[in-house]
Amino acid sequence: MICIEGVKLLCGLIEDKLGEDIVCFDLRGISSITDYLVIATGRADTHVKAISEHIFAEMKKNDFPPLASEGLTEGVWVCIDFGEIIVHIMRQREREYYNLEGIWGAAPKAG
């Protein structure tokens, strides 16, 4: 799967579960860790978990299984690593506190 297709698929999956404030950064040439970063907000722990579980299931169906993940048990902040794409789904409070957009905000948005 071409990476930008994966980003579009991920954003659609987040929208399917009513994830909020989806932001995608194009980090190619900026980060050696990943090419794209997707950040979204869930309204509560159960919502964060539901979005994340939906991403897991549907990305696997599309032959794009995650390499690693963290936080699914708690549902406060879930990070899913697809290699070329890293996804962060978190509650609003954690999103504001950790301010990932502030760290990567100068990077171009991916579409």
Secondary structure, DSSP 8 states (H G I E B T S, - for coil): --HHHHHHHHHHHHHHTT-EEEEEEE-TTT-SS-SEEEEEEESSHHHHHHHHHHHHHHHHHTT---SEEE-TTT-SEEEEE-SSEEEEEEEHHHHHHH-HHHHHTTS-B--
